[in-house]
Amino acid sequence: MDSENIPAKKKKPVKTDKFFPGCFKKSTAFFLDQIVIALLGMGLFYPFSGFMSSLSVHAWLPGYLIGALYYMVMESSLFRSASLAKMAFSMEVRTAGGEKISPFVSLARYICITLPFYNNAVSRSIATTIGVTNTSVGGTAFLVVVGLLFVGNTLFMVLHPQKRGLHDLLFNTVVVPARAEQVPQILSLTKKSTLGGIVGLLILGLVFGNMYLQQGKNPEFAGIEILNTKLQKLSGLENLTVSYRKFVVHDKITVFSADVHVPLSFEQFGDSSYTESLAKKLFPMVKKLNTNPKVDTVTIVFHTQKFIGAFPISKYTSSSQEIAKIESE
């Protein structure tokens, strides 16, 4: 038989989606790297533990900078394009063209990935430094950006054929197997993943946006900002915050508490006579200032942080009283 008449076997197309590391593998590596960064922070800043505690709401920043430097060096062209955990899982970070990424791109990826996890810490620092709170236009815009980053990083990493998160799409990067001889062509988003990502972001934005707006209009939560401001002025404790908390059993509210959160130094927290006298001072103040008829309980929550290097150890204690049993000033 003439060999020219034998039809050539068709090669099966390479399924590039199986070439790229998946969401679970990359997430596991990320959390392992956070342990490495925490250990580095404990070691490097151990001689400055007292100074770390004095930074108060900004104490997160030195540890965050260690993480930023770690990723800038490890995952860029300065080293092996991989953090220690990525090395353990045989992964590397590359550009869409297969090249090593620059330190600045590595830093930008780190910020986009980690900002949602540092949302509360960053918000407190911003509010303390320049007075922009989450209820202001600037604070709300920050929360929207954080929400989009968190959802986009996760959603696109699951739906994208090359398992690329929003941070990868923004900076034209991709995580690939280490020492891969050839990286498959990085395709643009398919219609399915693009549509899924857009619809998912829209749905989540509408759901959480509606929840935020409804909470602001909910009469049960009305006046919380006014109570917070007045209590800060009356008590002289500008760093305390007030929130409402309720327990519902079979559609019936069993407890509706005004929770007063008071950050203290480690020494103040350990002085029981100080915390008891401060609680006795705050209980009648809250009763006097409260205008919400739903509130039946006042809870004072004291919390503190002590640092071992850049690693925080948090402690909490709380005491509650029924508002009807609180003696007025």
Secondary structure, DSSP 8 states (H G I E B T S, - for coil): --GGGS---------GGGTS--HHHHHHHHHHHHHHHHHHHHHHHGGGHHHHHHTGGGTHHHHHHHHHHHHHHHTSTTTTSS-HHHHHTTEEEEETTS-B--HHHHHHHHHHHHGGGGHHHHHHHHHHHH---TTSHHHHHHHHHHHHHHHHHHHHHHHSTT---HHHHHHTEEEEETT-SS--------HHHHHHHHHHHHHHHHHHHHHHHHHHH-GGGTTHHHHHHHHHHHHS-TT-EEEEEEEEETTEEEEEEEEEEEE--HHHHH-HHHHHHHHHHHHHHHHHH---TT--EEEEEEEEEEEETTEEEEEEEEEEEEGGGS---
